[in-house]
Amino acid sequence: MEEKLHTAPGYCCKTVKYTRNEQRLPWLTDVQYVTVQDQVAKVAPVSDPMVTIGRAFTRHMWDCGLLDDYFPVNFVDLPIAFNCVLNLSFESSHHYYDVCVSFKFVERYPDKKHHIGVTEKEITEFLLQRLVEGNSHHSSVEAKLRYLYKLQQVTCSMNGLDLVVG
């Protein structure tokens, strides 16, 4: 596994690259059932690994609890307090699949002073750990993150194609 961390004020990006010899990702399985407008539908298995990875990845973001507080609203115009970008690269049959997911957070209480804090690096590590390892235990970073910030927007793409998240 190869990792790189890029930070700037209000922005943190972590890039992780996996090869076939790395640990198996617990969430990368065939997704055969999806929910569409509260109706569960069976999806025919696909032969394209890009579709399989895309379905599994977006489903996993909901299953692991990262999007519990997420209600996509496009008309809310609040300044973004923090933007976290995670870049993941997968190899399957000598093909590379690059997944880029961006989490944009706004302050939950912008007019209130807080005595607690969480760093951008801590948030990025938490999001990566939850996404990659599927670790669903509640951490102090998650508690602080959910108290201080609200998830405003999630965008996800694979090899440049947008994946539907919400």
C-alpha positions, 0 to 999 in steps of 0.5 A, a space after each residue: 500500500 502506498 500513501 501520500 498526504 497533501 494538506 493546505 488551509 481548509 483542504 486535505 487530500 490522501 492518496 492510497 494505492 493498492 495492488 493485488 497483493 495487498 490486503 483484501 478490502 472487506 467491502 469489495 464484494 459483489 453487490 446484487 441488491 440496491 435500494 432505489 426510492 425505498 424499493 429493493 431491487 436485484 441487480 444482475 451480476 456484471 462482468 465489468 469490474 468498474 461497475 462492481 467496484 463502483 456499486 460496492 464503494 457507494 453502497 459501502 459509504 452508506 453501510 459503514 455510517 459515513 453518510 448517516 448525517 448526509 442529506 444532499 441539498 444543492 440550494 444551501 449556500 454555506 461556506 465550506 469549512 473543510 474539504 477532504 479528498 480521498 484518492 483510491 486506486 484498485 488493480 484488477 486484471 491489469 486494469 487500474 480503477 481510480 476512485 476519487 471521493 470528496 467530502 465537503 463539510 460546513 460548520 454546524 454552529 458557525 456563530 458559536 465558539 467551541 473548546 474542542 477541536 479536530 484537525 484536518 489530518 485526523 478527519 482524513 485519517 478517520 474517513 480513510 480508515 472507515 472507508 478502507 477498513 470498514 471499521 465502524 467503531 465510534 471514535 472521539 474523532 468521529 464524535 467531534 466531527 459530527 458535533 462540529 461539522 455537517 456533511 454538506 456534499 459528497 462527490 465520487 468518481 471512478 476513472 473520471 465518471 461520476 458515481 451516484 452517491 445520494 
